[in-house]
Amino acid sequence: MSARSKARRRAVDILFEAEQRDTSPVEVLRYRREKTDQTINPYTIDLVEGVISLQETIDEFLQTYSQGWSLQRMPSVDRVILRVGTWELLYNDEIPDGVAVSEAVALSKMLSTDESPSFINGLLGRLQQLKPGLLA
């Protein structure tokens, strides 16, 4: 697993933990830095901060294009993976679009249900098609 793949996984873990504990992802990051021996990759921080700063817009895109699935109805881990994947797809020019989508799908294969990879691939694929209009 590449360093960026590990950073993505760690970002999903942090965002998921924060959501489950109803706390700030920044607090989870701070705790992990101060109270554990985990090394936090700078890209993990970029992902977490990027999702936090644009979560309202990201959630609006996910809600609009998820076709029949509200954010609340999605499994929590899928929602977090989609947020990370959407941030990479739409707001991180260093990551090719196809990589952002495939990495999100790979995370869902590891962490979620059997149906999740196709759902995540379809939704992020739709956002990829609409990207020029979404960012205009």
N, CA, C and O atoms as a GROMACS GRO file, in nm:
protein
  544
    1MET      N    1   0.085  -0.117   0.000
    1MET     CA    2   0.000   0.000   0.000
    1MET      C    3   0.090   0.124   0.000
    1MET      O    4   0.183   0.134   0.080
    2SER      N    5   0.061   0.217  -0.090
    2SER     CA    6   0.143   0.337  -0.102
    2SER      C    7   0.122   0.430   0.018
    2SER      O    8   0.027   0.416   0.094
    3ALA      N    9   0.214   0.525   0.032
    3ALA     CA   10   0.204   0.621   0.142
    3ALA      C   11   0.075   0.702   0.133
    3ALA      O   12   0.010   0.728   0.234
    4ARG      N   13   0.037   0.740   0.012
    4ARG     CA   14  -0.088   0.817  -0.003
    4ARG      C   15  -0.210   0.730   0.025
    4ARG      O   16  -0.308   0.779   0.082
    5SER      N   17  -0.205   0.604  -0.012
    5SER     CA   18  -0.317   0.514   0.020
    5SER      C   19  -0.332   0.501   0.172
    5SER      O   20  -0.443   0.503   0.224
    6LYS      N   21  -0.219   0.486   0.240
    6LYS     CA   22  -0.223   0.480   0.387
    6LYS      C   23  -0.275   0.610   0.446
    6LYS      O   24  -0.350   0.609   0.543
    7ALA      N   25  -0.235   0.723   0.388
    7ALA     CA   26  -0.283   0.853   0.435
    7ALA      C   27  -0.434   0.864   0.417
    7ALA      O   28  -0.503   0.918   0.504
    8ARG      N   29  -0.485   0.815   0.306
    8ARG     CA   30  -0.630   0.817   0.282
    8ARG      C   31  -0.702   0.732   0.386
    8ARG      O   32  -0.803   0.774   0.444
    9ARG      N   33  -0.648   0.614   0.410
    9ARG     CA   34  -0.709   0.524   0.508
    9ARG      C   35  -0.711   0.590   0.645
    9ARG      O   36  -0.812   0.584   0.715
   10ARG      N   37  -0.602   0.652   0.684
   10ARG     CA   38  -0.594   0.720   0.814
   10ARG      C   39  -0.692   0.837   0.820
   10ARG      O   40  -0.756   0.859   0.922
   11ALA      N   41  -0.705   0.911   0.710
   11ALA     CA   42  -0.801   1.023   0.707
   11ALA      C   43  -0.944   0.972   0.724
   11ALA      O   44  -1.023   1.031   0.797
   12VAL      N   45  -0.977   0.863   0.655
   12VAL     CA   46  -1.111   0.804   0.671
   12VAL      C   47  -1.130   0.760   0.816
   12VAL      O   48  -1.237   0.784   0.873
   13ASP      N   49  -1.030   0.698   0.875
   13ASP     CA   50  -1.041   0.656   1.016
   13ASP      C   51  -1.068   0.775   1.107
   13ASP      O   52  -1.154   0.768   1.195
   14ILE      N   53  -0.995   0.882   1.086
   14ILE     CA   54  -1.009   1.001   1.171
   14ILE      C   55  -1.145   1.066   1.153
   14ILE      O   56  -1.212   1.098   1.251
   15LEU      N   57  -1.187   1.083   1.030
   15LEU     CA   58  -1.317   1.144   1.003
   15LEU      C   59  -1.431   1.056   1.054
   15LEU      O   60  -1.530   1.106   1.106
   16PHE      N   61  -1.418   0.925   1.038
   16PHE     CA   62  -1.519   0.832   1.087
   16PHE      C   63  -1.527   0.837   1.239
   16PHE      O   64  -1.636   0.845   1.296
   17GLU      N   65  -1.413   0.832   1.304
   17GLU     CA   66  -1.410   0.837   1.450
   17GLU      C   67  -1.473   0.966   1.502
   17GLU      O   68  -1.551   0.964   1.597
   18ALA      N   69  -1.441   1.076   1.439
   18ALA     CA   70  -1.497   1.204   1.480
   18ALA      C   71  -1.649   1.204   1.466
   18ALA      O   72  -1.721   1.251   1.554
   19GLU      N   73  -1.698   1.150   1.356
   19GLU     CA   74  -1.843   1.144   1.334
   19GLU      C   75  -1.910   1.054   1.438
   19GLU      O   76  -2.015   1.089   1.491
   20GLN      N   77  -1.850   0.940   1.466
   20GLN     CA   78  -1.909   0.846   1.562
   20GLN      C   79  -1.908   0.900   1.704
   20GLN      O   80  -2.000   0.875   1.781
   21ARG      N   81  -1.805   0.974   1.737
   21ARG     CA   82  -1.793   1.031   1.872
   21ARG      C   83  -1.857   1.169   1.884
   21ARG      O   84  -1.859   1.228   1.991
   22ASP      N   85  -1.908   1.219   1.772
   22ASP     CA   86  -1.968   1.352   1.767
   22ASP      C   87  -1.872   1.458   1.820
   22ASP      O   88  -1.905   1.540   1.906
   23THR      N   89  -1.751   1.452   1.764
   23THR     CA   90  -1.646   1.547   1.803
   23THR      C   91  -1.581   1.601   1.676
   23THR      O   92  -1.613   1.557   1.566
   24SER      N   93  -1.493   1.693   1.692
   24SER     CA   94  -1.425   1.753   1.579
   24SER      C   95  -1.312   1.663   1.529
   24SER      O   96  -1.239   1.605   1.609
   25PRO      N   97  -1.298   1.650   1.396
   25PRO     CA   98  -1.184   1.575   1.342
   25PRO      C   99  -1.050   1.634   1.387
   25PRO      O  100  -0.952   1.561   1.402
   26VAL      N  101  -1.046   1.764   1.409
   26VAL     CA  102  -0.924   1.829   1.457
   26VAL      C  103  -0.888   1.776   1.596
   26VAL      O  104  -0.771   1.755   1.626
   27GLU      N  105  -0.989   1.755   1.680
   27GLU     CA  106  -0.965   1.698   1.813
   27GLU      C  107  -0.912   1.555   1.804
   27GLU      O  108  -0.823   1.517   1.879
   28VAL      N  109  -0.968   1.477   1.712
   28VAL     CA  110  -0.921   1.340   1.694
   28VAL      C  111  -0.776   1.342   1.646
   28VAL      O  112  -0.694   1.265   1.696
   29LEU      N  113  -0.744   1.429   1.552
   29LEU     CA  114  -0.605   1.443   1.505
   29LEU      C  115  -0.512   1.481   1.620
   29LEU      O  116  -0.406   1.422   1.637
   30ARG      N  117  -0.553   1.579   1.697
   30ARG     CA  118  -0.472   1.625   1.810
   30ARG      C  119  -0.448   1.512   1.909
   30ARG      O  120  -0.336   1.492   1.956
   31TYR      N  121  -0.554   1.438   1.941
   31TYR     CA  122  -0.541   1.327   2.034
   31TYR      C  123  -0.442   1.223   1.981
   31TYR      O  124  -0.355   1.176   2.054
   32ARG      N  125  -0.456   1.188   1.855
   32ARG     CA  126  -0.367   1.085   1.798
   32ARG      C  127  -0.222   1.131   1.797
   32ARG      O  128  -0.131   1.050   1.817
   33ARG      N  129  -0.200   1.259   1.775
   33ARG     CA  130  -0.063   1.311   1.776
   33ARG      C  131  -0.003   1.310   1.917
   33ARG      O  132   0.112   1.273   1.936
   34GLU      N  133  -0.084   1.351   2.015
   34GLU     CA  134  -0.034   1.370   2.151
   34GLU      C  135  -0.036   1.243   2.236
   34GLU      O  136   0.051   1.225   2.322
   35LYS      N  137  -0.132   1.155   2.213
   35LYS     CA  138  -0.152   1.043   2.305
   35LYS      C  139  -0.119   0.906   2.247
   35LYS      O  140  -0.126   0.805   2.317
   36THR      N  141  -0.082   0.901   2.119
   36THR     CA  142  -0.044   0.772   2.060
   36THR      C  143   0.091   0.787   1.991
   36THR      O  144   0.146   0.896   1.981
   37ASP      N  145   0.142   0.674   1.946
   37ASP     CA  146   0.270   0.679   1.875
   37ASP      C  147   0.249   0.678   1.723
   37ASP      O  148   0.343   0.653   1.647
   38GLN      N  149   0.125   0.704   1.680
   38GLN     CA  150   0.096   0.707   1.537
   38GLN      C  151   0.167   0.825   1.470
   38GLN      O  152   0.171   0.936   1.522
   39THR      N  153   0.223   0.796   1.354
   39THR     CA  154   0.279   0.901   1.271
   39THR      C  155   0.170   0.946   1.176
   39THR      O  156   0.113   0.864   1.103
   40ILE      N  157   0.141   1.073   1.176
   40ILE     CA  158   0.036   1.126   1.090
   40ILE      C  159   0.102   1.187   0.966
   40ILE      O  160   0.173   1.287   0.973
   41ASN      N  161   0.076   1.124   0.853
   41ASN     CA  162   0.129   1.170   0.724
   41ASN      C  163   0.072   1.309   0.694
   41ASN      O  164  -0.046   1.333   0.717
   42PRO      N  165   0.154   1.399   0.643
   42PRO     CA  166   0.102   1.532   0.608
   42PRO      C  167  -0.017   1.527   0.511
   42PRO      O  168  -0.104   1.614   0.516
   43TYR      N  169  -0.021   1.427   0.424
   43TYR     CA  170  -0.135   1.416   0.332
   43TYR      C  171  -0.263   1.380   0.407
   43TYR      O  172  -0.372   1.421   0.365
   44THR      N  173  -0.252   1.305   0.515
   44THR     CA  174  -0.369   1.277   0.599
   44THR      C  175  -0.427   1.408   0.651
   44THR      O  176  -0.548   1.429   0.649
   45ILE      N  177  -0.340   1.495   0.697
   45ILE     CA  178  -0.383   1.626   0.748
   45ILE      C  179  -0.448   1.707   0.637
   45ILE      O  180  -0.552   1.770   0.658
   46ASP      N  181  -0.388   1.707   0.517
   46ASP     CA  182  -0.445   1.778   0.403
   46ASP      C  183  -0.587   1.727   0.374
   46ASP      O  184  -0.678   1.807   0.352
   47LEU      N  185  -0.604   1.596   0.374
   47LEU     CA  186  -0.735   1.536   0.346
   47LEU      C  187  -0.837   1.576   0.451
   47LEU      O  188  -0.947   1.621   0.418
   48VAL      N  189  -0.801   1.559   0.578
   48VAL     CA  190  -0.894   1.591   0.687
   48VAL      C  191  -0.932   1.739   0.682
   48VAL      O  192  -1.050   1.774   0.689
   49GLU      N  193  -0.833   1.825   0.672
   49GLU     CA  194  -0.860   1.969   0.668
   49GLU      C  195  -0.939   2.008   0.543
   49GLU      O  196  -1.027   2.095   0.550
   50GLY      N  197  -0.908   1.946   0.430
   50GLY     CA  198  -0.982   1.975   0.308
   50GLY      C  199  -1.128   1.937   0.318
   50GLY      O  200  -1.216   2.013   0.278
   51VAL      N  201  -1.154   1.818   0.371
   51VAL     CA  202  -1.294   1.773   0.388
   51VAL      C  203  -1.366   1.864   0.487
   51VAL      O  204  -1.480   1.903   0.462
   52ILE      N  205  -1.301   1.898   0.598
   52ILE     CA  206  -1.365   1.985   0.697
   52ILE      C  207  -1.401   2.119   0.634
   52ILE      O  208  -1.513   2.168   0.651
   53SER      N  209  -1.308   2.178   0.562
   53SER     CA  210  -1.329   2.314   0.510
   53SER      C  211  -1.437   2.319   0.402
   53SER      O  212  -1.501   2.423   0.384
   54LEU      N  213  -1.458   2.209   0.330
   54LEU     CA  214  -1.554   2.209   0.220
   54LEU      C  215  -1.668   2.110   0.240
   54LEU      O  216  -1.738   2.076   0.145
   55GLN      N  217  -1.686   2.063   0.363
   55GLN     CA  218  -1.784   1.957   0.388
   55GLN      C  219  -1.926   1.996   0.349
   55GLN      O  220  -2.000   1.914   0.295
   56GLU      N  221  -1.965   2.118   0.373
   56GLU     CA  222  -2.101   2.161   0.338
   56GLU      C  223  -2.123   2.150   0.187
   56GLU      O  224  -2.226   2.099   0.143
   57THR      N  225  -2.028   2.197   0.109
   57THR     CA  226  -2.039   2.190  -0.037
   57THR      C  227  -2.031   2.045  -0.085
   57THR      O  228  -2.108   2.003  -0.171
   58ILE      N  229  -1.937   1.969  -0.030
   58ILE     CA  230  -1.922   1.828  -0.066
   58ILE      C  231  -2.052   1.753  -0.036
   58ILE      O  232  -2.100   1.677  -0.121
   59ASP      N  233  -2.108   1.774   0.082
   59ASP     CA  234  -2.232   1.706   0.119
   59ASP      C  235  -2.347   1.744   0.027
   59ASP      O  236  -2.432   1.661  -0.006
   60GLU      N  237  -2.350   1.869  -0.014
   60GLU     CA  238  -2.454   1.914  -0.107
   60GLU      C  239  -2.442   1.839  -0.240
   60GLU      O  240  -2.542   1.794  -0.295
   61PHE      N  241  -2.320   1.825  -0.292
   61PHE     CA  242  -2.299   1.750  -0.416
   61PHE      C  243  -2.340   1.603  -0.398
   61PHE      O  244  -2.408   1.547  -0.484
   62LEU      N  245  -2.299   1.542  -0.288
   62LEU     CA  246  -2.331   1.402  -0.264
   62LEU      C  247  -2.482   1.382  -0.252
   62LEU      O  248  -2.538   1.288  -0.308
   63GLN      N  249  -2.547   1.470  -0.180
   63GLN     CA  250  -2.692   1.462  -0.163
   63GLN      C  251  -2.764   1.479  -0.297
   63GLN      O  252  -2.859   1.407  -0.327
   64THR      N  253  -2.719   1.574  -0.376
   64THR     CA  254  -2.784   1.605  -0.504
   64THR      C  255  -2.772   1.491  -0.604
   64THR      O  256  -2.867   1.462  -0.676
   65TYR      N  257  -2.657   1.426  -0.609
   65TYR     CA  258  -2.631   1.329  -0.715
   65TYR      C  259  -2.634   1.183  -0.671
   65TYR      O  260  -2.599   1.095  -0.750
   66SER      N  261  -2.674   1.155  -0.549
   66SER     CA  262  -2.674   1.017  -0.501
   66SER      C  263  -2.799   0.939  -0.539
   66SER      O  264  -2.808   0.820  -0.507
   67GLN      N  265  -2.894   0.999  -0.606
   67GLN     CA  266  -3.012   0.933  -0.661
   67GLN      C  267  -3.082   0.840  -0.561
   67GLN      O  268  -3.063   0.719  -0.561
   68GLY      N  269  -3.162   0.902  -0.478
   68GLY     CA  270  -3.244   0.824  -0.386
   68GLY      C  271  -3.181   0.792  -0.252
   68GLY      O  272  -3.244   0.729  -0.168
   69TRP      N  273  -3.059   0.833  -0.231
   69TRP     CA  274  -2.992   0.806  -0.104
   69TRP      C  275  -2.962   0.938  -0.034
   69TRP      O  276  -2.884   1.018  -0.084
   70SER      N  277  -3.023   0.960   0.080
   70SER     CA  278  -2.987   1.076   0.160
   70SER      C  279  -2.854   1.047   0.229
   70SER      O  280  -2.816   0.931   0.245
   71LEU      N  281  -2.786   1.151   0.269
   71LEU     CA  282  -2.659   1.131   0.341
   71LEU      C  283  -2.681   1.050   0.468
   71LEU      O  284  -2.598   0.967   0.504
   72GLN      N  285  -2.792   1.075   0.536
   72GLN     CA  286  -2.820   1.005   0.661
   72GLN      C  287  -2.848   0.857   0.639
   72GLN      O  288  -2.825   0.776   0.729
   73ARG      N  289  -2.896   0.821   0.522
   73ARG     CA  290  -2.928   0.682   0.492
   73ARG      C  291  -2.804   0.601   0.454
   73ARG      O  292  -2.803   0.478   0.467
   74MET      N  293  -2.700   0.669   0.406
   74MET     CA  294  -2.577   0.599   0.366
   74MET      C  295  -2.507   0.544   0.491
   74MET      O  296  -2.513   0.605   0.597
   75PRO      N  297  -2.442   0.429   0.477
   75PRO     CA  298  -2.357   0.383   0.588
   75PRO      C  299  -2.251   0.491   0.619
   75PRO      O  300  -2.198   0.555   0.529
   76SER      N  301  -2.224   0.509   0.746
   76SER     CA  302  -2.130   0.614   0.788
   76SER      C  303  -1.996   0.605   0.718
   76SER      O  304  -1.941   0.707   0.676
   77VAL      N  305  -1.943   0.486   0.706
   77VAL     CA  306  -1.812   0.472   0.644
   77VAL      C  307  -1.818   0.510   0.496
   77VAL      O  308  -1.723   0.568   0.444
   78ASP      N  309  -1.927   0.477   0.428
   78ASP     CA  310  -1.942   0.516   0.288
   78ASP      C  311  -1.947   0.668   0.276
   78ASP      O  312  -1.885   0.726   0.187
   79ARG      N  313  -2.020   0.731   0.365
   79ARG     CA  314  -2.031   0.877   0.362
   79ARG      C  315  -1.894   0.942   0.379
   79ARG      O  316  -1.862   1.038   0.309
   80VAL      N  317  -1.814   0.890   0.469
   80VAL     CA  318  -1.680   0.945   0.493
   80VAL      C  319  -1.589   0.918   0.373
   80VAL      O  320  -1.516   1.008   0.331
   81ILE      N  321  -1.592   0.798   0.319
   81ILE     CA  322  -1.512   0.766   0.201
   81ILE      C  323  -1.552   0.857   0.084
   81ILE      O  324  -1.466   0.907   0.011
   82LEU      N  325  -1.681   0.879   0.066
   82LEU     CA  326  -1.727   0.967  -0.041
   82LEU      C  327  -1.680   1.110  -0.020
   82LEU      O  328  -1.645   1.177  -0.117
   83ARG      N  329  -1.678   1.157   0.102
   83ARG     CA  330  -1.630   1.293   0.129
   83ARG      C  331  -1.483   1.305   0.092
   83ARG      O  332  -1.443   1.402   0.028
   84VAL      N  333  -1.403   1.208   0.133
   84VAL     CA  334  -1.260   1.211   0.101
   84VAL      C  335  -1.241   1.201  -0.051
   84VAL      O  336  -1.164   1.277  -0.109
   85GLY      N  337  -1.311   1.107  -0.114
   85GLY     CA  338  -1.299   1.091  -0.259
   85GLY      C  339  -1.344   1.214  -0.336
   85GLY      O  340  -1.282   1.252  -0.435
   86THR      N  341  -1.451   1.276  -0.290
   86THR     CA  342  -1.500   1.397  -0.356
   86THR      C  343  -1.402   1.511  -0.341
   86THR      O  344  -1.378   1.585  -0.436
   87TRP      N  345  -1.344   1.526  -0.223
   87TRP     CA  346  -1.245   1.632  -0.204
   87TRP      C  347  -1.127   1.612  -0.298
   87TRP      O  348  -1.082   1.705  -0.364
   88GLU      N  349  -1.077   1.488  -0.304
   88GLU     CA  350  -0.963   1.462  -0.394
   88GLU      C  351  -1.001   1.485  -0.540
   88GLU      O  352  -0.925   1.545  -0.615
   89LEU      N  353  -1.118   1.439  -0.579
   89LEU     CA  354  -1.164   1.450  -0.717
   89LEU      C  355  -1.182   1.596  -0.760
   89LEU      O  356  -1.138   1.635  -0.868
   90LEU      N  357  -1.247   1.674  -0.676
   90LEU     CA  358  -1.284   1.809  -0.716
   90LEU      C  359  -1.186   1.917  -0.675
   90LEU      O  360  -1.176   2.020  -0.742
   91TYR      N  361  -1.112   1.896  -0.567
   91TYR     CA  362  -1.035   2.006  -0.511
   91TYR      C  363  -0.885   1.982  -0.499
   91TYR      O  364  -0.812   2.073  -0.458
   92ASN      N  365  -0.837   1.864  -0.534
   92ASN     CA  366  -0.694   1.839  -0.528
   92ASN      C  367  -0.643   1.810  -0.669
   92ASN      O  368  -0.657   1.698  -0.719
   93ASP      N  369  -0.584   1.909  -0.730
   93ASP     CA  370  -0.536   1.897  -0.867
   93ASP      C  371  -0.415   1.805  -0.881
   93ASP      O  372  -0.381   1.765  -0.992
   94GLU      N  373  -0.350   1.772  -0.771
   94GLU     CA  374  -0.233   1.682  -0.775
   94GLU      C  375  -0.273   1.537  -0.801
   94GLU      O  376  -0.191   1.458  -0.847
   95ILE      N  377  -0.397   1.503  -0.772
   95ILE     CA  378  -0.443   1.366  -0.785
   95ILE      C  379  -0.526   1.353  -0.913
   95ILE      O  380  -0.626   1.424  -0.929
   96PRO      N  381  -0.487   1.263  -1.004
   96PRO     CA  382  -0.569   1.241  -1.124
   96PRO      C  383  -0.709   1.192  -1.085
   96PRO      O  384  -0.726   1.118  -0.988
   97ASP      N  385  -0.808   1.234  -1.161
   97ASP     CA  386  -0.946   1.200  -1.129
   97ASP      C  387  -0.967   1.049  -1.113
   97ASP      O  388  -1.032   1.004  -1.019
   98GLY      N  389  -0.912   0.972  -1.206
   98GLY     CA  390  -0.928   0.827  -1.200
   98GLY      C  391  -0.868   0.766  -1.074
   98GLY      O  392  -0.921   0.669  -1.020
   99VAL      N  393  -0.758   0.823  -1.028
   99VAL     CA  394  -0.695   0.774  -0.904
   99VAL      C  395  -0.784   0.804  -0.785
   99VAL      O  396  -0.802   0.719  -0.698
  100ALA      N  397  -0.841   0.924  -0.780
  100ALA     CA  398  -0.930   0.961  -0.669
  100ALA      C  399  -1.047   0.863  -0.660
  100ALA      O  400  -1.083   0.817  -0.551
  101VAL      N  401  -1.106   0.832  -0.775
  101VAL     CA  402  -1.220   0.740  -0.776
  101VAL      C  403  -1.176   0.599  -0.738
  101VAL      O  404  -1.239   0.536  -0.653
  102SER      N  405  -1.069   0.549  -0.798
  102SER     CA  406  -1.026   0.411  -0.771
  102SER      C  407  -0.979   0.392  -0.627
  102SER      O  408  -1.001   0.286  -0.569
  103GLU      N  409  -0.916   0.492  -0.570
  103GLU     CA  410  -0.873   0.482  -0.429
  103GLU      C  411  -0.994   0.478  -0.336
  103GLU      O  412  -0.993   0.404  -0.237
  104ALA      N  413  -1.096   0.556  -0.366
  104ALA     CA  414  -1.218   0.554  -0.284
  104ALA      C  415  -1.286   0.418  -0.294
  104ALA      O  416  -1.332   0.363  -0.194
  105VAL      N  417  -1.291   0.364  -0.413
  105VAL     CA  418  -1.351   0.231  -0.433
  105VAL      C  419  -1.270   0.126  -0.356
  105VAL      O  420  -1.328   0.038  -0.293
  106ALA      N  421  -1.138   0.134  -0.362
  106ALA     CA  422  -1.053   0.039  -0.290
  106ALA      C  423  -1.077   0.046  -0.139
  106ALA      O  424  -1.084  -0.057  -0.072
  107LEU      N  425  -1.090   0.167  -0.087
  107LEU     CA  426  -1.121   0.182   0.056
  107LEU      C  427  -1.254   0.119   0.091
  107LEU      O  428  -1.268   0.054   0.194
  108SER      N  429  -1.353   0.137   0.005
  108SER     CA  430  -1.485   0.080   0.034
  108SER      C  431  -1.481  -0.073   0.030
  108SER      O  432  -1.555  -0.139   0.104
  109LYS      N  433  -1.396  -0.130  -0.055
  109LYS     CA  434  -1.381  -0.276  -0.058
  109LYS      C  435  -1.323  -0.328   0.072
  109LYS      O  436  -1.359  -0.436   0.118
  110MET      N  437  -1.234  -0.250   0.133
  110MET     CA  438  -1.172  -0.291   0.259
  110MET      C  439  -1.262  -0.268   0.379
  110MET      O  440  -1.263  -0.347   0.473
  111LEU      N  441  -1.338  -0.159   0.376
  111LEU     CA  442  -1.402  -0.112   0.497
  111LEU      C  443  -1.555  -0.123   0.501
  111LEU      O  444  -1.614  -0.104   0.608
  112SER      N  445  -1.619  -0.152   0.389
  112SER     CA  446  -1.764  -0.141   0.388
  112SER      C  447  -1.831  -0.266   0.332
  112SER      O  448  -1.771  -0.373   0.328
  113THR      N  449  -1.954  -0.250   0.289
  113THR     CA  450  -2.036  -0.363   0.245
  113THR      C  451  -2.001  -0.405   0.102
  113THR      O  452  -1.927  -0.336   0.032
  114ASP      N  453  -2.054  -0.518   0.060
  114ASP     CA  454  -2.030  -0.568  -0.074
  114ASP      C  455  -2.088  -0.476  -0.181
  114ASP      O  456  -2.036  -0.472  -0.293
  115GLU      N  457  -2.195  -0.403  -0.150
  115GLU     CA  458  -2.259  -0.315  -0.245
  115GLU      C  459  -2.191  -0.178  -0.253
  115GLU      O  460  -2.209  -0.106  -0.351
  116SER      N  461  -2.114  -0.144  -0.153
  116SER     CA  462  -2.057  -0.009  -0.144
  116SER      C  463  -1.962   0.026  -0.258
  116SER      O  464  -1.970   0.139  -0.307
  117PRO      N  465  -1.873  -0.062  -0.302
  117PRO     CA  466  -1.781  -0.022  -0.410
  117PRO      C  467  -1.853   0.025  -0.536
  117PRO      O  468  -1.812   0.125  -0.596
  118SER      N  469  -1.959  -0.044  -0.577
  118SER     CA  470  -2.028  -0.001  -0.699
  118SER      C  471  -2.104   0.130  -0.676
  118SER      O  472  -2.110   0.214  -0.766
  119PHE      N  473  -2.161   0.148  -0.557
  119PHE     CA  474  -2.230   0.273  -0.526
  119PHE      C  475  -2.132   0.391  -0.527
  119PHE      O  476  -2.160   0.495  -0.587
  120ILE      N  477  -2.018   0.374  -0.462
  120ILE     CA  478  -1.917   0.480  -0.454
  120ILE      C  479  -1.859   0.508  -0.592
  120ILE      O  480  -1.839   0.623  -0.630
  121ASN      N  481  -1.831   0.403  -0.667
  121ASN     CA  482  -1.780   0.421  -0.803
  121ASN      C  483  -1.880   0.498  -0.890
  121ASN      O  484  -1.842   0.588  -0.964
  122GLY      N  485  -2.006   0.462  -0.880
  122GLY     CA  486  -2.108   0.529  -0.960
  122GLY      C  487  -2.125   0.675  -0.924
  122GLY      O  488  -2.134   0.761  -1.012
  123LEU      N  489  -2.130   0.705  -0.794
  123LEU     CA  490  -2.151   0.843  -0.751
  123LEU      C  491  -2.029   0.930  -0.782
  123LEU      O  492  -2.044   1.041  -0.832
  124LEU      N  493  -1.911   0.880  -0.752
  124LEU     CA  494  -1.791   0.959  -0.784
  124LEU      C  495  -1.771   0.970  -0.935
  124LEU      O  496  -1.723   1.073  -0.984
  125GLY      N  497  -1.807   0.866  -1.009
  125GLY     CA  498  -1.799   0.874  -1.154
  125GLY      C  499  -1.892   0.982  -1.210
  125GLY      O  500  -1.857   1.053  -1.304
  126ARG      N  501  -2.010   0.993  -1.150
  126ARG     CA  502  -2.103   1.099  -1.192
  126ARG      C  503  -2.045   1.236  -1.160
  126ARG      O  504  -2.053   1.327  -1.243
  127LEU      N  505  -1.988   1.252  -1.042
  127LEU     CA  506  -1.926   1.380  -1.006
  127LEU      C  507  -1.809   1.412  -1.099
  127LEU      O  508  -1.787   1.528  -1.134
  128GLN      N  509  -1.736   1.310  -1.138
  128GLN     CA  510  -1.624   1.329  -1.231
  128GLN      C  511  -1.676   1.382  -1.365
  128GLN      O  512  -1.615   1.472  -1.423
  129GLN      N  513  -1.786   1.326  -1.414
  129GLN     CA  514  -1.845   1.374  -1.540
  129GLN      C  515  -1.890   1.519  -1.529
  129GLN      O  516  -1.876   1.597  -1.623
  130LEU      N  517  -1.943   1.554  -1.413
  130LEU     CA  518  -2.000   1.688  -1.393
  130LEU      C  519  -1.898   1.790  -1.341
  130LEU      O  520  -1.931   1.907  -1.324
  131LYS      N  521  -1.777   1.746  -1.316
  131LYS     CA  522  -1.676   1.829  -1.252
  131LYS      C  523  -1.662   1.969  -1.312
  131LYS      O  524  -1.663   2.066  -1.237
  132PRO      N  525  -1.650   1.984  -1.444
  132PRO     CA  526  -1.633   2.120  -1.497
  132PRO      C  527  -1.748   2.214  -1.458
  132PRO      O  528  -1.724   2.330  -1.426
  133GLY      N  529  -1.870   2.164  -1.461
  133GLY     CA  530  -1.985   2.245  -1.425
  133GLY      C  531  -1.995   2.271  -1.275
  133GLY      O  532  -2.039   2.378  -1.234
  134LEU      N  533  -1.954   2.174  -1.195
  134LEU     CA  534  -1.962   2.188  -1.050
  134LEU      C  535  -1.864   2.294  -1.000
  134LEU      O  536  -1.892   2.364  -0.903
  135LEU      N  537  -1.751   2.304  -1.067
  135LEU     CA  538  -1.647   2.397  -1.022
  135LEU      C  539  -1.650   2.531  -1.094
  135LEU      O  540  -1.566   2.618  -1.069
  136ALA      N  541  -1.747   2.548  -1.184
  136ALA     CA  542  -1.756   2.674  -1.261
  136ALA      C  543  -1.800   2.790  -1.174
  136ALA      O  544  -1.812   2.902  -1.222
   0.00000   0.00000   0.00000
